Structure formats: C-alpha cells, structure tokens
Amino acid sequence: MDGLDALKAKYLTAVANVADEAGLEDLRVAALGKKGEISALMSGLGKMEPDQRKAAGAMLNVLKDEIDAALRAKKAALGDAALNERLRSEWLDVTMPARPRRVGSIHPVSQVMEELTAIFADMGFAVAEGPQVESDWYNFDALNIPPEHPARQEHDTFFMNRAEGDDRPPHVLRTHTSPVQIRAMTAQGAPIRVIAPGRVYRMDMDQTHTPMFHQVEGLAIDRNISMANLKWTLEEFCRAFFEVPSVELRFRASHFPFTEPSAEVDIRCSWEGGQLKIGQGDKWMEILGSGMVHPKVLAAAGVNAAEWQGFAFGMGIDRIAMLKYGIPDLRAFFESDLRWLRHYGFAALDMPDLAGGLSA
Ligand code: DAH
C-alpha cells in the first residue's frame, strides 16, 4: 500500500487545481466512482489475507474519506466563487436616479389647452365643443353677422362644396370658435359658463398666420354678469396662465358684431434682449377680443335677453403658447418637425394642474 501516499497527493493536488465543477466531477469519478482508482483498490481487498486486509482496508477508508472531504470542500468553494462572481457582475446601484424615457412629446398647443382648461375649470367653466365643419348660420348669422355684413369678408372663409343642384348656402370651415357659444346656449340654456377650445380656419398664411390655428372661446351668462366680471376673469386667467404674481390688462374699445360693448384686451409686457416678460414693462400685446354678448346672439340661441346677460371672449391659443414658451415662429407649430417637437414639446406624463404648477 505504498502507493497510497502518492495517490493521495495526486488527487489532493488535482482537486486543489481544478477550476470548475465539471472538472471536479471528473476527478470524483476517477477516484471514487464505481470504476475509480480507490474503488479498484477496495475491490482488491477481497484477495488479501485477513490481517493484511484489515490494515489496508482501514488505510483505504481513511484515504477515501480524505479525498471525499477535499472534493466536497472544493465544491463548496467553487459554488461560493460562482455566486460571488455573479453578484459582482450583476451589481447595480439602486440609489442612482432613474433615467426618464420619453414616450413621445406633447405639442405646445395641446399643453396650453390642458393648462387653460385647468385654470377655467377652477373658475367653474365647463368645456363645450362644436364641429369644425360648420353651417354658415352658426358661424355667422346667429352671431349677428348677416350675409351682407363686411365681417364676412374679413374672415377669409374656406367654403365647402355642395353637391350639384344643392343651392343651400355652403358649409364653411369654422372661422372662429364663437359658433360654439350658440350651440352651447341652445343645448343648455342659461345660466351657463363654458370655454370652447379648438381648431379654426382662415385663408391666410404668413409668419403670424396659418390657415388652421386654435382659439378658445369663453362664455358666461347669468342674471348680473358685467364687464367687471369679464375683467376679473381674464386677469385671473392671465396671472395663472403666465405664472406671474400680477398682470395688467388694458381694455380698448372695439367692435365685434356679436358683442356690445366690445373690447380688445392687451397685456402689459416688456421685450428686452429678445426676452418677453409678461406683467411688467412699457409694451402692450393684444391677446383677445371680448365683450358683453349681443342680445341678438342670445335670442338666436333661444336665451331671453330681458332676463339673462353675460360676457364672451375669444383668444388665440397659438399666440399665448408662443408668448408663454418663447416660440418665435407660428408656422413651425404645424410643420410636424420632430426636432422642433422634441425641443418645445412637453413630457407625456406631465399633466398640468393648478396644485402641481402648470408647466412644472
Ligand atoms: N370671434 C372673434 C375672432 O375670431 C374673437 C372674439 C371676439 C370672440 C369677441 C368673442 C368676442 O367671443 O366676444 O376674431
């Protein structure tokens, strides 16, 4: 049994040097497997004399246990190393800030519509809607703009074709959101408080005009509504929308067929170094038209003008979006240039609300 020491040294060295679990298993089979070296020596015991067998058997058992222990210890060590390696390679720093992945962008016009809807909702205005293809009665007549009225020409109207032989007046692409006043009052009567944001169309195209643009109409009818309520409402809106502590509005007498009296409203601002500031400075920027709803308009919508009165206004949404977010060219709004949208757009999950800050 002199060879046992050599055998022991051979296996212990091999176990110490083996690099992975597969190699270790090969060693186990070679030493202790059914046809392994130790097993072969064990089966040789049967041919020995009893005394010899006893001594050799004990030595072989010790050797077998030693090799077995070495194999197990190595197996555990390899397992730990594998786990450590995995932990090291899969390590991640859960304290790092998440990288926000942008899923599309919200167009500034949509953003501004959400903002102004939130502000007016807070003041008790619901959102009303009307069709973009409108009859000319709603778009003009009901708003006290009869066919011969010069305001019809000023609207640069797009007319829809009628079928051959159909001589009813053509439908138009609505030239303003004011027809929604008529639809809302007809449907709901008075009292009423609504805004109507949406698309409008006029045949016009230059740096400050596009054939399609956006307006928001406002309408508040009750028993005692006056110009004072109009002024307060618009000031509240501008303060909230432009996110400044105070604004100053200037009401200029004007004329619209659907209001009497009528006023155009300018907001105080300054232009310094190409930077627009709302609420301070010595410049005025026109932002909307408004007035007390004309009795004929109330009548057209079936509202008794002897009992009810109120104000209306119409404001350009694209205009106030440009002012608030410093966007220089109106035409770029509608060119569908993704680079522009990525620059001026808003994150999709950032819904504006008054509590959270509108454009935070
Ligand atoms: N509809 C007008 C326009 O497009 C804007 C307007 C002015 C709306 C006065 C109103 C208003 O409701 O009272 O130019």
Boltz pocket constraint, residues with backbone or C-beta under 6 A from the ligand:
constraints:
  - pocket:
      binder: B
      contacts: [[A, 175], [A, 176], [A, 177], [A, 178], [A, 217], [A, 218], [A, 256], [A, 258], [A, 259], [A, 263], [A, 288], [A, 289], [A, 290], [A, 291], [A, 292], [A, 312], [A, 313], [A, 314], [A, 315]]
      max_distance: 6.0
